[in-house]
Amino acid sequence: MPSACPLAHWLSVPEAARSCRGRGGRRKPEVRLAQEPSMEEFKDAPDELLNHLKLSDQNCPGTDPRDAQHPQSFGCAPSPGQQHTEECFHDCQDSFEAKGAVLDDEGNVQHDESSSKKQTELDEEYLLELEKDMPEEEKQKRRKESTGLKEKGNEHFKKGDYGEAEDSYTKALQVCPACFQKDRAVLFSNRAAAKMKQDKTEAALSDCTKAVELDPHYIRALLRRAELYEKTEKLDEALEDYKAVLEKDPSVHQAREACMRLPQQIEERNEKLKKEMLGKLKDLGNLVLRPFGLSTENFQIKQDSSTGSYSINFVQNPNNNR
Protein backbone atom coordinates (compact mmCIF):
# COMPACT_ATOMS: atom_id res chain seq x y z
CA MET A 1 0.00 0.00 0.00
CA PRO A 2 1.67 3.24 -1.03
CA SER A 3 2.23 5.82 1.61
CA ALA A 4 -0.10 8.77 1.78
CA CYS A 5 2.87 11.09 2.05
CA PRO A 6 4.63 11.66 -1.26
CA LEU A 7 7.91 12.26 0.55
CA ALA A 8 7.96 8.80 2.14
CA HIS A 9 6.96 7.22 -1.16
CA TRP A 10 9.74 8.98 -3.02
CA LEU A 11 12.54 8.17 -0.56
CA SER A 12 14.28 4.85 -0.95
CA VAL A 13 12.64 2.27 1.31
CA PRO A 14 15.72 0.00 1.72
CA GLU A 15 17.74 3.01 2.80
CA ALA A 16 15.13 3.98 5.39
CA ALA A 17 14.76 0.42 6.68
CA ARG A 18 18.47 -0.29 6.97
CA SER A 19 19.38 -1.76 10.39
CA CYS A 20 22.01 -3.84 12.18
CA ARG A 21 21.47 -7.20 13.89
CA GLY A 22 23.11 -7.95 17.23
CA ARG A 23 23.57 -11.20 19.10
CA GLY A 24 20.52 -13.42 19.26
CA GLY A 25 19.20 -12.14 15.99
CA ARG A 26 17.55 -9.16 17.55
CA ARG A 27 17.30 -6.15 15.40
CA LYS A 28 19.34 -3.27 16.71
CA PRO A 29 18.32 0.11 15.36
CA GLU A 30 21.12 2.10 13.83
CA VAL A 31 21.85 5.44 15.45
CA ARG A 32 22.18 8.03 12.72
CA LEU A 33 22.61 11.78 12.93
CA ALA A 34 19.89 13.78 11.32
CA GLN A 35 21.28 15.58 8.31
CA GLU A 36 19.45 18.24 6.42
CA PRO A 37 19.16 17.24 2.75
CA SER A 38 20.88 19.49 0.28
CA MET A 39 19.07 21.18 -2.56
CA GLU A 40 20.81 18.94 -5.08
CA GLU A 41 18.84 15.93 -3.74
CA PHE A 42 15.57 17.61 -4.67
CA LYS A 43 16.45 18.64 -8.19
CA ASP A 44 14.70 15.58 -9.70
CA ALA A 45 11.84 15.50 -7.20
CA PRO A 46 8.29 15.43 -8.61
CA ASP A 47 6.19 18.55 -8.42
CA GLU A 48 3.80 16.82 -6.02
CA LEU A 49 6.61 16.36 -3.52
CA LEU A 50 7.84 19.91 -3.85
CA ASN A 51 4.37 21.24 -3.11
CA HIS A 52 4.48 19.53 0.32
CA LEU A 53 7.82 21.01 1.31
CA LYS A 54 7.81 24.15 3.42
CA LEU A 55 10.76 26.28 4.29
CA SER A 56 11.30 27.17 7.91
CA ASP A 57 12.00 30.83 7.09
CA GLN A 58 8.73 32.68 7.67
CA ASN A 59 10.01 35.67 5.71
CA CYS A 60 10.01 33.71 2.45
CA PRO A 61 6.61 31.98 2.12
CA GLY A 62 5.74 29.95 -0.94
CA THR A 63 9.26 29.62 -2.30
CA ASP A 64 10.57 26.92 -4.55
CA PRO A 65 13.41 24.79 -3.08
CA ARG A 66 15.14 24.92 -6.44
CA ASP A 67 15.59 28.64 -5.86
CA ALA A 68 16.92 28.30 -2.31
CA GLN A 69 20.47 28.80 -3.44
CA HIS A 70 19.51 32.15 -4.98
CA PRO A 71 17.76 34.07 -2.20
CA GLN A 72 17.65 37.31 -4.12
CA SER A 73 15.49 35.74 -6.85
CA PHE A 74 12.49 35.27 -4.57
CA GLY A 75 12.78 38.22 -2.20
CA CYS A 76 14.76 36.89 0.76
CA ALA A 77 17.05 39.39 2.45
CA PRO A 78 20.62 38.83 1.19
CA SER A 79 23.50 38.43 3.57
CA PRO A 80 25.50 41.54 4.49
CA GLY A 81 28.33 40.45 2.23
CA GLN A 82 25.99 40.24 -0.75
CA GLN A 83 24.54 43.68 -0.30
CA HIS A 84 25.79 46.34 -2.66
CA THR A 85 25.71 50.08 -2.50
CA GLU A 86 23.13 51.79 -4.67
CA GLU A 87 23.79 55.23 -6.05
CA CYS A 88 21.25 57.84 -5.16
CA PHE A 89 20.27 60.37 -7.78
CA HIS A 90 18.48 63.50 -6.74
CA ASP A 91 17.03 66.47 -8.43
CA CYS A 92 19.67 69.17 -8.07
CA GLN A 93 17.28 72.02 -7.39
CA ASP A 94 15.27 70.07 -4.84
CA SER A 95 18.43 68.98 -3.07
CA PHE A 96 19.67 72.55 -2.93
CA GLU A 97 16.41 73.73 -1.39
CA ALA A 98 15.90 70.75 0.92
CA LYS A 99 15.97 71.39 4.64
CA GLY A 100 16.13 67.87 6.02
CA ALA A 101 17.33 66.89 9.46
CA VAL A 102 21.05 67.27 10.03
CA LEU A 103 22.86 64.93 12.41
CA ASP A 104 25.77 65.93 14.57
CA ASP A 105 28.94 63.88 15.12
CA GLU A 106 27.14 61.72 17.71
CA GLY A 107 24.19 60.97 15.44
CA ASN A 108 21.72 63.26 17.20
CA VAL A 109 19.34 65.46 15.27
CA GLN A 110 20.42 69.08 15.45
CA HIS A 111 18.07 71.97 15.99
CA ASP A 112 17.14 74.28 13.14
CA GLU A 113 19.70 76.94 14.04
CA SER A 114 22.63 74.55 14.34
CA SER A 115 21.49 72.69 11.22
CA SER A 116 21.44 75.87 9.17
CA LYS A 117 24.96 76.74 10.27
CA LYS A 118 26.12 73.22 9.43
CA GLN A 119 24.75 73.47 5.90
CA THR A 120 26.95 76.49 5.12
CA GLU A 121 30.04 74.33 5.69
CA LEU A 122 29.32 72.28 2.57
CA ASP A 123 32.09 72.13 0.02
CA GLU A 124 31.80 74.77 -2.67
CA GLU A 125 32.34 72.24 -5.46
CA TYR A 126 29.51 70.13 -4.07
CA LEU A 127 27.22 73.17 -4.04
CA LEU A 128 28.16 73.89 -7.65
CA GLU A 129 27.23 70.34 -8.57
CA LEU A 130 23.86 70.68 -6.85
CA GLU A 131 22.94 73.86 -8.68
CA LYS A 132 24.28 73.02 -12.14
CA ASP A 133 20.74 72.46 -13.45
CA MET A 134 19.25 75.43 -11.62
CA PRO A 135 17.59 77.94 -13.97
CA GLU A 136 19.34 81.29 -14.36
CA GLU A 137 16.25 83.12 -13.13
CA GLU A 138 16.32 81.13 -9.91
CA LYS A 139 20.01 81.92 -9.41
CA GLN A 140 19.42 85.64 -9.83
CA LYS A 141 16.47 85.47 -7.46
CA ARG A 142 18.61 83.79 -4.82
CA ARG A 143 21.41 86.29 -5.36
CA LYS A 144 19.04 89.18 -4.78
CA GLU A 145 17.69 87.54 -1.63
CA SER A 146 21.21 86.95 -0.28
CA THR A 147 22.10 90.59 -0.94
CA GLY A 148 19.13 91.69 1.16
CA LEU A 149 20.22 89.39 3.99
CA LYS A 150 23.77 90.76 3.76
CA GLU A 151 22.52 94.35 4.07
CA LYS A 152 20.44 93.30 7.04
CA GLY A 153 23.56 91.81 8.61
CA ASN A 154 25.48 95.02 7.97
CA GLU A 155 22.82 96.97 9.85
CA HIS A 156 23.08 94.61 12.82
CA PHE A 157 26.87 94.94 12.74
CA LYS A 158 26.71 98.76 12.84
CA LYS A 159 24.38 98.57 15.84
CA GLY A 160 26.75 96.22 17.66
CA ASP A 161 24.42 93.21 17.39
CA TYR A 162 27.21 90.92 16.27
CA GLY A 163 25.34 87.69 16.98
CA GLU A 164 22.39 88.82 14.85
CA ALA A 165 24.80 89.96 12.15
CA GLU A 166 26.46 86.54 12.11
CA ASP A 167 23.08 84.84 11.72
CA SER A 168 22.12 87.12 8.83
CA TYR A 169 25.38 86.41 7.01
CA THR A 170 24.89 82.68 7.59
CA LYS A 171 21.40 82.79 6.08
CA ALA A 172 22.74 84.77 3.14
CA LEU A 173 25.38 82.08 2.54
CA GLN A 174 22.66 79.43 2.50
CA VAL A 175 20.75 81.30 -0.19
CA CYS A 176 23.58 82.66 -2.35
CA PRO A 177 24.39 80.31 -5.27
CA ALA A 178 27.93 78.96 -5.29
CA CYS A 179 28.55 80.25 -8.81
CA PHE A 180 28.75 83.81 -7.42
CA GLN A 181 32.10 83.24 -5.73
CA LYS A 182 32.95 86.88 -5.05
CA ASP A 183 29.58 87.43 -3.37
CA ARG A 184 30.16 84.41 -1.15
CA ALA A 185 33.70 85.60 -0.38
CA VAL A 186 32.29 88.90 0.91
CA LEU A 187 29.74 87.04 3.03
CA PHE A 188 32.41 84.81 4.57
CA SER A 189 34.61 87.83 5.28
CA ASN A 190 31.73 89.76 6.86
CA ARG A 191 30.81 86.80 9.00
CA ALA A 192 34.43 86.52 10.07
CA ALA A 193 34.32 90.17 11.21
CA ALA A 194 31.20 89.45 13.26
CA LYS A 195 32.88 86.42 14.83
CA MET A 196 36.00 88.46 15.62
CA LYS A 197 33.85 90.85 17.65
CA GLN A 198 32.56 87.85 19.63
CA ASP A 199 36.10 86.49 20.21
CA LYS A 200 35.40 83.43 18.05
CA THR A 201 38.95 83.50 16.75
CA GLU A 202 39.29 80.04 15.24
CA ALA A 203 35.89 80.22 13.54
CA ALA A 204 36.73 83.65 12.16
CA LEU A 205 40.04 82.32 10.81
CA SER A 206 38.19 79.54 9.02
CA ASP A 207 35.78 82.01 7.39
CA CYS A 208 38.63 84.26 6.28
CA THR A 209 40.41 81.30 4.72
CA LYS A 210 37.27 80.36 2.79
CA ALA A 211 36.90 83.93 1.59
CA VAL A 212 40.50 83.95 0.33
CA GLU A 213 40.01 80.59 -1.39
CA LEU A 214 36.96 81.92 -3.22
CA ASP A 215 38.64 85.22 -4.13
CA PRO A 216 42.46 85.21 -3.76
CA HIS A 217 42.57 88.94 -4.60
CA TYR A 218 40.20 89.92 -1.80
CA ILE A 219 42.46 92.26 0.21
CA ARG A 220 40.08 92.81 3.11
CA ALA A 221 39.84 89.08 3.80
CA LEU A 222 43.64 88.78 3.69
CA LEU A 223 44.03 91.68 6.14
CA ARG A 224 41.50 90.19 8.54
CA ARG A 225 43.19 86.82 8.44
CA ALA A 226 46.59 88.45 9.01
CA GLU A 227 45.21 90.25 12.07
CA LEU A 228 43.83 86.99 13.42
CA TYR A 229 47.13 85.19 12.82
CA GLU A 230 48.98 87.93 14.67
CA LYS A 231 46.44 87.80 17.50
CA THR A 232 47.01 84.06 17.89
CA GLU A 233 50.82 84.55 17.76
CA LYS A 234 51.15 82.88 14.37
CA LEU A 235 53.56 85.56 13.26
CA ASP A 236 55.01 83.76 10.25
CA GLU A 237 51.57 83.19 8.73
CA ALA A 238 50.60 86.79 9.48
CA LEU A 239 53.71 88.11 7.72
CA GLU A 240 52.94 86.00 4.64
CA ASP A 241 49.44 87.46 4.41
CA TYR A 242 50.70 91.01 4.85
CA LYS A 243 53.24 90.43 2.08
CA ALA A 244 50.48 89.11 -0.16
CA VAL A 245 48.47 92.27 0.49
CA LEU A 246 51.43 94.49 -0.44
CA GLU A 247 51.95 92.56 -3.66
CA LYS A 248 48.36 93.29 -4.66
CA ASP A 249 48.20 96.85 -3.31
CA PRO A 250 51.43 98.54 -2.10
CA SER A 251 49.46 101.50 -0.78
CA VAL A 252 47.97 99.58 2.17
CA HIS A 253 49.64 101.26 5.16
CA GLN A 254 48.68 98.54 7.65
CA ALA A 255 50.39 95.82 5.62
CA ARG A 256 53.51 97.92 5.00
CA GLU A 257 53.89 98.74 8.70
CA ALA A 258 53.40 95.09 9.65
CA CYS A 259 56.04 93.93 7.17
CA MET A 260 58.52 96.27 8.87
CA ARG A 261 57.55 95.28 12.41
CA LEU A 262 56.96 91.53 12.29
CA PRO A 263 60.44 90.33 11.19
CA GLN A 264 61.98 91.75 14.38
CA GLN A 265 59.24 90.16 16.49
CA ILE A 266 59.76 86.82 14.76
CA GLU A 267 63.51 86.98 15.42
CA GLU A 268 62.97 87.82 19.10
CA ARG A 269 60.49 84.99 19.41
CA ASN A 270 62.89 82.52 17.81
CA GLU A 271 65.72 83.58 20.15
CA LYS A 272 63.44 83.12 23.12
CA LEU A 273 62.42 79.67 21.93
CA LYS A 274 66.07 78.80 21.31
CA LYS A 275 67.06 79.72 24.87
CA GLU A 276 64.16 77.74 26.27
CA MET A 277 65.13 74.72 24.20
CA LEU A 278 68.81 74.92 25.22
CA GLY A 279 67.78 75.24 28.86
CA LYS A 280 65.68 72.08 28.62
CA LEU A 281 68.51 70.23 26.87
CA LYS A 282 70.93 71.35 29.61
CA ASP A 283 68.61 70.05 32.31
CA LEU A 284 68.32 66.74 30.47
CA GLY A 285 72.11 66.51 30.09
CA ASN A 286 72.67 67.16 33.79
CA LEU A 287 70.15 64.44 34.61
CA VAL A 288 72.08 61.93 32.51
CA LEU A 289 75.58 62.99 33.67
CA ARG A 290 74.79 63.28 37.38
CA PRO A 291 75.34 59.55 38.16
CA PHE A 292 78.89 59.90 36.78
CA GLY A 293 79.70 62.95 38.89
CA LEU A 294 79.62 65.23 35.85
CA SER A 295 77.47 68.02 34.48
CA THR A 296 77.13 70.00 31.29
CA GLU A 297 79.56 72.54 32.79
CA ASN A 298 82.33 70.00 32.16
CA PHE A 299 81.85 70.45 28.41
CA GLN A 300 82.69 73.71 26.69
CA ILE A 301 81.67 74.46 23.11
CA LYS A 302 83.87 76.77 21.07
CA GLN A 303 83.32 78.00 17.53
CA ASP A 304 86.16 78.41 15.07
CA SER A 305 85.85 81.90 13.61
CA SER A 306 87.64 80.95 10.40
CA THR A 307 85.64 77.83 9.51
CA GLY A 308 82.48 78.31 11.55
CA SER A 309 82.73 74.78 12.93
CA TYR A 310 82.31 73.88 16.60
CA SER A 311 84.57 71.94 18.94
CA ILE A 312 83.76 70.43 22.32
CA ASN A 313 86.38 70.48 25.08
CA PHE A 314 86.19 68.51 28.30
CA VAL A 315 87.09 70.45 31.46
CA GLN A 316 87.76 68.51 34.65
CA ASN A 317 87.21 71.44 37.02
CA PRO A 318 85.10 74.04 35.23
CA ASN A 319 84.99 76.34 38.29
CA ASN A 320 88.76 76.87 38.12
CA ASN A 321 88.51 78.37 34.63
CA ARG A 322 86.20 81.18 35.62
C-alpha positions as CSV (number, residue, x, y, z in Angstrom):
1,M,0.0,0.0,0.0
2,P,1.7,3.2,-1.0
3,S,2.2,5.8,1.6
4,A,-0.1,8.8,1.8
5,C,2.9,11.1,2.1
6,P,4.6,11.7,-1.3
7,L,7.9,12.3,0.5
8,A,8.0,8.8,2.1
9,H,7.0,7.2,-1.2
10,W,9.7,9.0,-3.0
11,L,12.5,8.2,-0.6
12,S,14.3,4.8,-1.0
13,V,12.6,2.3,1.3
14,P,15.7,0.0,1.7
15,E,17.7,3.0,2.8
16,A,15.1,4.0,5.4
17,A,14.8,0.4,6.7
18,R,18.5,-0.3,7.0
19,S,19.4,-1.8,10.4
20,C,22.0,-3.8,12.2
21,R,21.5,-7.2,13.9
22,G,23.1,-7.9,17.2
23,R,23.6,-11.2,19.1
24,G,20.5,-13.4,19.3
25,G,19.2,-12.1,16.0
26,R,17.6,-9.2,17.5
27,R,17.3,-6.1,15.4
28,K,19.3,-3.3,16.7
29,P,18.3,0.1,15.4
30,E,21.1,2.1,13.8
31,V,21.8,5.4,15.4
32,R,22.2,8.0,12.7
33,L,22.6,11.8,12.9
34,A,19.9,13.8,11.3
35,Q,21.3,15.6,8.3
36,E,19.5,18.2,6.4
37,P,19.2,17.2,2.8
38,S,20.9,19.5,0.3
39,M,19.1,21.2,-2.6
40,E,20.8,18.9,-5.1
41,E,18.8,15.9,-3.7
42,F,15.6,17.6,-4.7
43,K,16.5,18.6,-8.2
44,D,14.7,15.6,-9.7
45,A,11.8,15.5,-7.2
46,P,8.3,15.4,-8.6
47,D,6.2,18.6,-8.4
48,E,3.8,16.8,-6.0
49,L,6.6,16.4,-3.5
50,L,7.8,19.9,-3.9
51,N,4.4,21.2,-3.1
52,H,4.5,19.5,0.3
53,L,7.8,21.0,1.3
54,K,7.8,24.1,3.4
55,L,10.8,26.3,4.3
56,S,11.3,27.2,7.9
57,D,12.0,30.8,7.1
58,Q,8.7,32.7,7.7
59,N,10.0,35.7,5.7
60,C,10.0,33.7,2.5
61,P,6.6,32.0,2.1
62,G,5.7,30.0,-0.9
63,T,9.3,29.6,-2.3
64,D,10.6,26.9,-4.6
65,P,13.4,24.8,-3.1
66,R,15.1,24.9,-6.4
67,D,15.6,28.6,-5.9
68,A,16.9,28.3,-2.3
69,Q,20.5,28.8,-3.4
70,H,19.5,32.2,-5.0
71,P,17.8,34.1,-2.2
72,Q,17.6,37.3,-4.1
73,S,15.5,35.7,-6.8
74,F,12.5,35.3,-4.6
75,G,12.8,38.2,-2.2
76,C,14.8,36.9,0.8
77,A,17.0,39.4,2.4
78,P,20.6,38.8,1.2
79,S,23.5,38.4,3.6
80,P,25.5,41.5,4.5
81,G,28.3,40.4,2.2
82,Q,26.0,40.2,-0.7
83,Q,24.5,43.7,-0.3
84,H,25.8,46.3,-2.7
85,T,25.7,50.1,-2.5
86,E,23.1,51.8,-4.7
87,E,23.8,55.2,-6.1
88,C,21.2,57.8,-5.2
89,F,20.3,60.4,-7.8
90,H,18.5,63.5,-6.7
91,D,17.0,66.5,-8.4
92,C,19.7,69.2,-8.1
93,Q,17.3,72.0,-7.4
94,D,15.3,70.1,-4.8
95,S,18.4,69.0,-3.1
96,F,19.7,72.6,-2.9
97,E,16.4,73.7,-1.4
98,A,15.9,70.8,0.9
99,K,16.0,71.4,4.6
100,G,16.1,67.9,6.0
101,A,17.3,66.9,9.5
102,V,21.1,67.3,10.0
103,L,22.9,64.9,12.4
104,D,25.8,65.9,14.6
105,D,28.9,63.9,15.1
106,E,27.1,61.7,17.7
107,G,24.2,61.0,15.4
108,N,21.7,63.3,17.2
109,V,19.3,65.5,15.3
110,Q,20.4,69.1,15.4
111,H,18.1,72.0,16.0
112,D,17.1,74.3,13.1
113,E,19.7,76.9,14.0
114,S,22.6,74.5,14.3
115,S,21.5,72.7,11.2
116,S,21.4,75.9,9.2
117,K,25.0,76.7,10.3
118,K,26.1,73.2,9.4
119,Q,24.8,73.5,5.9
120,T,27.0,76.5,5.1
121,E,30.0,74.3,5.7
122,L,29.3,72.3,2.6
123,D,32.1,72.1,0.0
124,E,31.8,74.8,-2.7
125,E,32.3,72.2,-5.5
126,Y,29.5,70.1,-4.1
127,L,27.2,73.2,-4.0
128,L,28.2,73.9,-7.7
129,E,27.2,70.3,-8.6
130,L,23.9,70.7,-6.9
131,E,22.9,73.9,-8.7
132,K,24.3,73.0,-12.1
133,D,20.7,72.5,-13.5
134,M,19.2,75.4,-11.6
135,P,17.6,77.9,-14.0
136,E,19.3,81.3,-14.4
137,E,16.2,83.1,-13.1
138,E,16.3,81.1,-9.9
139,K,20.0,81.9,-9.4
140,Q,19.4,85.6,-9.8
141,K,16.5,85.5,-7.5
142,R,18.6,83.8,-4.8
143,R,21.4,86.3,-5.4
144,K,19.0,89.2,-4.8
145,E,17.7,87.5,-1.6
146,S,21.2,87.0,-0.3
147,T,22.1,90.6,-0.9
148,G,19.1,91.7,1.2
149,L,20.2,89.4,4.0
150,K,23.8,90.8,3.8
151,E,22.5,94.3,4.1
152,K,20.4,93.3,7.0
153,G,23.6,91.8,8.6
154,N,25.5,95.0,8.0
155,E,22.8,97.0,9.8
156,H,23.1,94.6,12.8
157,F,26.9,94.9,12.7
158,K,26.7,98.8,12.8
159,K,24.4,98.6,15.8
160,G,26.7,96.2,17.7
161,D,24.4,93.2,17.4
162,Y,27.2,90.9,16.3
163,G,25.3,87.7,17.0
164,E,22.4,88.8,14.8
165,A,24.8,90.0,12.1
166,E,26.5,86.5,12.1
167,D,23.1,84.8,11.7
168,S,22.1,87.1,8.8
169,Y,25.4,86.4,7.0
170,T,24.9,82.7,7.6
171,K,21.4,82.8,6.1
172,A,22.7,84.8,3.1
173,L,25.4,82.1,2.5
174,Q,22.7,79.4,2.5
175,V,20.8,81.3,-0.2
176,C,23.6,82.7,-2.3
177,P,24.4,80.3,-5.3
178,A,27.9,79.0,-5.3
179,C,28.5,80.3,-8.8
180,F,28.8,83.8,-7.4
181,Q,32.1,83.2,-5.7
182,K,33.0,86.9,-5.0
183,D,29.6,87.4,-3.4
184,R,30.2,84.4,-1.2
185,A,33.7,85.6,-0.4
186,V,32.3,88.9,0.9
187,L,29.7,87.0,3.0
188,F,32.4,84.8,4.6
189,S,34.6,87.8,5.3
190,N,31.7,89.8,6.9
191,R,30.8,86.8,9.0
192,A,34.4,86.5,10.1
193,A,34.3,90.2,11.2
194,A,31.2,89.4,13.3
195,K,32.9,86.4,14.8
196,M,36.0,88.5,15.6
197,K,33.8,90.8,17.6
198,Q,32.6,87.9,19.6
199,D,36.1,86.5,20.2
200,K,35.4,83.4,18.0
201,T,39.0,83.5,16.8
202,E,39.3,80.0,15.2
203,A,35.9,80.2,13.5
204,A,36.7,83.7,12.2
205,L,40.0,82.3,10.8
206,S,38.2,79.5,9.0
207,D,35.8,82.0,7.4
208,C,38.6,84.3,6.3
209,T,40.4,81.3,4.7
210,K,37.3,80.4,2.8
211,A,36.9,83.9,1.6
212,V,40.5,84.0,0.3
213,E,40.0,80.6,-1.4
214,L,37.0,81.9,-3.2
215,D,38.6,85.2,-4.1
216,P,42.5,85.2,-3.8
217,H,42.6,88.9,-4.6
218,Y,40.2,89.9,-1.8
219,I,42.5,92.3,0.2
220,R,40.1,92.8,3.1
221,A,39.8,89.1,3.8
222,L,43.6,88.8,3.7
223,L,44.0,91.7,6.1
224,R,41.5,90.2,8.5
225,R,43.2,86.8,8.4
226,A,46.6,88.5,9.0
227,E,45.2,90.3,12.1
228,L,43.8,87.0,13.4
229,Y,47.1,85.2,12.8
230,E,49.0,87.9,14.7
231,K,46.4,87.8,17.5
232,T,47.0,84.1,17.9
233,E,50.8,84.6,17.8
234,K,51.2,82.9,14.4
235,L,53.6,85.6,13.3
236,D,55.0,83.8,10.3
237,E,51.6,83.2,8.7
238,A,50.6,86.8,9.5
239,L,53.7,88.1,7.7
240,E,52.9,86.0,4.6
241,D,49.4,87.5,4.4
242,Y,50.7,91.0,4.9
243,K,53.2,90.4,2.1
244,A,50.5,89.1,-0.2
245,V,48.5,92.3,0.5
246,L,51.4,94.5,-0.4
247,E,52.0,92.6,-3.7
248,K,48.4,93.3,-4.7
249,D,48.2,96.8,-3.3
250,P,51.4,98.5,-2.1
251,S,49.5,101.5,-0.8
252,V,48.0,99.6,2.2
253,H,49.6,101.3,5.2
254,Q,48.7,98.5,7.6
255,A,50.4,95.8,5.6
256,R,53.5,97.9,5.0
257,E,53.9,98.7,8.7
258,A,53.4,95.1,9.7
259,C,56.0,93.9,7.2
260,M,58.5,96.3,8.9
261,R,57.5,95.3,12.4
262,L,57.0,91.5,12.3
263,P,60.4,90.3,11.2
264,Q,62.0,91.8,14.4
265,Q,59.2,90.2,16.5
266,I,59.8,86.8,14.8
267,E,63.5,87.0,15.4
268,E,63.0,87.8,19.1
269,R,60.5,85.0,19.4
270,N,62.9,82.5,17.8
271,E,65.7,83.6,20.1
272,K,63.4,83.1,23.1
273,L,62.4,79.7,21.9
274,K,66.1,78.8,21.3
275,K,67.1,79.7,24.9
276,E,64.2,77.7,26.3
277,M,65.1,74.7,24.2
278,L,68.8,74.9,25.2
279,G,67.8,75.2,28.9
280,K,65.7,72.1,28.6
281,L,68.5,70.2,26.9
282,K,70.9,71.4,29.6
283,D,68.6,70.1,32.3
284,L,68.3,66.7,30.5
285,G,72.1,66.5,30.1
286,N,72.7,67.2,33.8
287,L,70.1,64.4,34.6
288,V,72.1,61.9,32.5
289,L,75.6,63.0,33.7
290,R,74.8,63.3,37.4
291,P,75.3,59.6,38.2
292,F,78.9,59.9,36.8
293,G,79.7,62.9,38.9
294,L,79.6,65.2,35.8
295,S,77.5,68.0,34.5
296,T,77.1,70.0,31.3
297,E,79.6,72.5,32.8
298,N,82.3,70.0,32.2
299,F,81.8,70.4,28.4
300,Q,82.7,73.7,26.7
301,I,81.7,74.5,23.1
302,K,83.9,76.8,21.1
303,Q,83.3,78.0,17.5
304,D,86.2,78.4,15.1
305,S,85.9,81.9,13.6
306,S,87.6,80.9,10.4
307,T,85.6,77.8,9.5
308,G,82.5,78.3,11.6
309,S,82.7,74.8,12.9
310,Y,82.3,73.9,16.6
311,S,84.6,71.9,18.9
312,I,83.8,70.4,22.3
313,N,86.4,70.5,25.1
314,F,86.2,68.5,28.3
315,V,87.1,70.5,31.5
316,Q,87.8,68.5,34.7
317,N,87.2,71.4,37.0
318,P,85.1,74.0,35.2
319,N,85.0,76.3,38.3
320,N,88.8,76.9,38.1
321,N,88.5,78.4,34.6
322,R,86.2,81.2,35.6
